[in-house]
Amino acid sequence: MPQSISPEQFCSFVNEIETQVGRVIVGQSDVVRHVLISIFAGGHVLLEGVPGLGKTMLIRTLGQVLELKFSRIQFTPDLMPADITGTEILTDQDGVRAFRFQPGPIFANLVLADEINRATPKTQSAMLEAMQEHSVTVADQTHRLEEPFFVLATQNPLEMEGTYPLPEAQLDRFFFKVNLPFPQADDLVEILARTTGAETPEAHPAATGADILAMRELARQVPIASHVQQYVARLNLATHPDTSAAPRLVKQYVRYGASPRGGQALILGAKVAALIAGRYNVAFEDVQAILPAALRHRILHRARTIFNRLHDPLPGDRHRGLTIIVTLIRP
């Protein structure tokens, strides 16, 4: 049984984790917050951004701060499924030959799937069972993964050379998809100062695997009112062009809307967001704050030319993309 913690301890853990991550990662506070919300909700995260924005560094830092068994998988076009899950190897002991399972790098608490969209679809699909069932099946034998288990994957924009789009089924397994923006001028100055100076900042452990499991358990216990659940259902339905609740932009540009996993992500993520805000109940604002990260990768567009129109715009722009859904679907 996982240990129990109070809402106050939950907030204390989050603040200390964000403080330690901030010793290494400059800015990107919204990105760090969304990644932590996903972890405490028990989900996986897909980070997208051009090379050099610190995606891999962020995940490595989280591995240090959370004191978890860390594993990195560098995805390349020649990577095979067995390179991820592991394989059966033939052993010879005292003249007796037998097959023994050799675990792959997926057997860790925190798995960094670096540049996941540089591998072929066959290899990408090898992650499906691990992400959904927290287990791996090799040679008809199922091997459970140690809890907590989560995948933090990075990918480059699809327009870049040498990338393969992730299968829709695998995209849906990611709790959040978080886009990394280019740093602002002040943050860029600080990044240059930290990375070119004589001293290298280090993060210190702030939580353990047992703490994370306890935080997940507490998050699921947060109550949510029926009218907030109905609001989430309406938001989910509004992404489907064949429903009456869909805005005109959705009917015009969307082929398929978010699956029920999108609604689950909205509710679980909102529960964690409420705890971080110091509340033990879910408000409409908690749902709206995580909506883009929870749904942006679950909406299939009719044409890539309108890709940016359906993804959340700059903060404050209430006339494009998923922000339109939030605006039109009232609580």
N, C-alpha and C positions, 0 to 999 in steps of 0.2 A: 504494500500500500504506500502511495506517495505521501510525503509529509504534507501537513496543512499549513497554510499561511493566511494572514489577514489581508484585507484590501490595502491597509496602510503599508504592510510589508511589500505588497505587490508594487506599489508606487515607488517605494524606496529602492527595490531591485532595479526597476526600469531607469530611475534617475542615475543610479551608480553605473549601470551598463552604458547608458548614453554618454556619461561623463568620461568613462574609460575609452570608449570608441572615439570620442572627440579629441583625445590626446593624439590620435594618429590620423583620423579622417577630418579634413577641414571642410566646414559647411555640410551640405547634403543632409541637414537635420531631418527634413521630410522623408528622404530616402531611408535613413536609418530607422526612423519611427515606423514606417510601413513594414520594413523587414522584421522588426521586433514584434509588431502586431501579428504578423503571419506566424512567426515562430511560437508565440504564446498561444496562438489559436490552433497550433498543430499542423500548419500548412507549409507548402513549399513556395519558393519565390523565384521568379524569372526577372533578372536585371538586364535591361537593354540600354546600350549606349555605345558611342563610337570608342575605338581603342584609346586608352590613356586617361580615362576619367576616374580610375580607381575602383572599378567593380571588383576585381580580384583582391585588391588590398583590403577593401571593406569586409569581404567574407573571411579572409585570413584573420583580420583583427577580431571579428566576432568569435572565431574559433578560439582565440587566445582568451578573450574576455569571459566566455561561457564555459571554459574548462571542459571541453568535449573532445572525444576522439575525432580527429580531423583527417579528411582524405581529399586529395585533389585528383580529378580526372581531366586530363587535357584532351578534349575532343578534336580529332583530326579525321580527314577522309578515309584513312586506312585503319581506323580503330574498329575492332570487332566486338560483337556483344559479349563474348567470353572474357574480353579484356576488362569488362565492367563487372559482370556478375561473378566471375570465377569459373573454374572448370574442374573436371575429374582428371586426376593424374595417376599414373601407374607407379606404385611403390613396390619395392622388394625388400622385405625384412625377414631375415633368417630363412631365406629361400622360399618365402611365401609371397606370392604376388597378389596385390589387391589394389583396387581403385580407391583413392582418397580424395575428398573434396578440398580444393584449394580456394579459399575465399578470395574474391576480387575486391577492388577498392570501394565498392558500394557498401561493404561491411564496416561502417563507421557511423558515428552520431551525426556529424555535420559533413556533408559531401558537397564539395565544390565541383560542379559540372561546368568547367571553363570552356567558353566558346562552343556551347552545345550545338549550335546550328552550323558548325563546320563539319560535323559527322553526317554520314548517310542516314536516310530515314530508317533503315533496318537497325542500325546501331542505336539511334535515338529511341526506337521503340523498346529496346532492352530495358529502359528505365521504367516502363509503365507499371509492371507488377510491383517493383520496389516502391514506387511512389504511392500507389493506391493501396496495396495490401501490406506493405512493410515486410515483405518476404521475397525470396528469390527461389525459383525452381530450376534445378539443374539435374539432368539425367533422372527425371521423375521423382526427385527428392526435393522437398520444400524446406528451405532454411529461413528461420525467422531473423529479422534484423533487430538489433538492440535498440531499445527506446532510451531517450528520445531520438528520433530519426527524422531528419529533414534534408532536402536537397535545395541548395542555393545555386542556381544556374545563371550563367552570363551568356549573352549573345550579342553579336554585332547587328546593326540594322540590315534588313534583308537586301537592301539595295547594294550592299558591298559585295565584292567579287568573292567567290568561293564559299557561299553560304547556301544552306538548304532550309527551307521553311519547316518548322516543326509540325508534325501531324496534329490535326485538331484535337484528337483524343488525348494527346500528351499535353497540349496547351491547357486543356480543361483541368488537368491534374494540378496545375499550379494555382495556389491559393491567390496570389497576387502577381501581377506583372508591373514592375516599377521602372519607369524611364529615368535615366540619369541625365540631368541637364548639364550644360557646360558651366563651370564655376563663374561667379561674378568677379569683377576686377579685384575687390578687396580679398576675396578668398583665394584668387589666383596668386596674388602677391604672397599670402601666407603659405600656400603650397610650395612656391618656389623657395621661400626662406627655409622651410622645414626640410625639404628634400635636397638642398644644396649646402646645408650647414654641416658643421663638424659633429653635432649630436643628432642621433636618431631617436625620435620619441617612441616610447613603448607603452602598450596598454597592459593593465594588470587584471588578473581574474576578479570577476565580480559576482559570478553565479555558477552553479554546478548543474549537472543533468537532473539531479533530484529537485533542485529549485525550479527548473523549467517545467518539470512534470507537475509540481504543485501549483505553479502559476496557471498551467493549462486547465487543471481541475477546477481552480477557483473561477476562471473565466467562463467555463461552461455552466457554473452555478448562478451567474448573474441573470436576474429575471428580465424578461422582455415583455412588454405589454402587447395585447392582441392587436391593438390598432397600429403599433409599430411593425409587427409581423405582416399585417395586411399591406402596409406601405411598402415593405420590401417586396412582397409578391407583385404589387402593381408596378414597381420599378423593373422587376425582372420581366414581366409581361410586356412592358413598354419597349423592350429591345427586339420584340418579334414583329416583323412587318405585317403579319396576317392577323394581328389583334386590333381591336378598336382603340386600345389605349396607346398604340404606337404613334409618335409624332410624325409629321410629314417627312422630315429628314430621314427617319428610320424606314418608312415605307418606300422611299425613293432609292436609298443607297444600301440597305442592309438585306442580305440574303437569309441568314439565320441568326437568331438571337441567342442570348445566354441560356445555358442549361440550368437545371435546378441547383447544380453546384454553385452557380453564381449567387443564388439566394442564400445558400448555406454560408458562403464566404462573407456575404454582407452581414448576416446576423452574428456569426462568430467574431468577425473582425470588429463589428460595432461593440460587442461585449467587452473586448479587450480595450478598445478606445475609451469606453466609458470608465473602466477601472483606472486607466492611465490618467484620465481627467479627474479622478477622485470621486467618482459616482458609482453606486452599486445598482444602477438601472440604465437602460439604453434609451437615448434620446434620438430624435430625428436627425440632429446634427451629427451624431456619431455615424449614422448610416451614410449620410451625404459626404462626409469627409473621406471615406474609403471607397466610395462608389467607382471612381475611375480605375483604381488599381485592381479592384475585384472583377470588373466587367470588361475592361478594354481588350483583353485577349480572348474573350469568349464570344465576341461578335464577329461574324463572317461577313465581309463586305462584298459588294457586287464587282467592284473594280478597284485595283490598287491606286488608281489616280485620285481617289477620294479618301485614301487611307488617313491622311492627317485631319480631314474634316470630322471624322468620327472618333478620333482620339481626343482626350481632353486637351483644351488649349491652354494658353497662359492664364495664370490666376486672375480672376476678375472678368474674363471674357465670358459672358453668359449667353452667347448667341451661336455657339458651335458645339458639335459633338455631344458627348455624354452629358455635358452641362445642360443642354436643352432638355434632356429627359428629367433631370432633377428639377428644372424650372417648371416644366409642364405638369409633372406628376406631383400634385400637392399632398402634404401629409394629411 
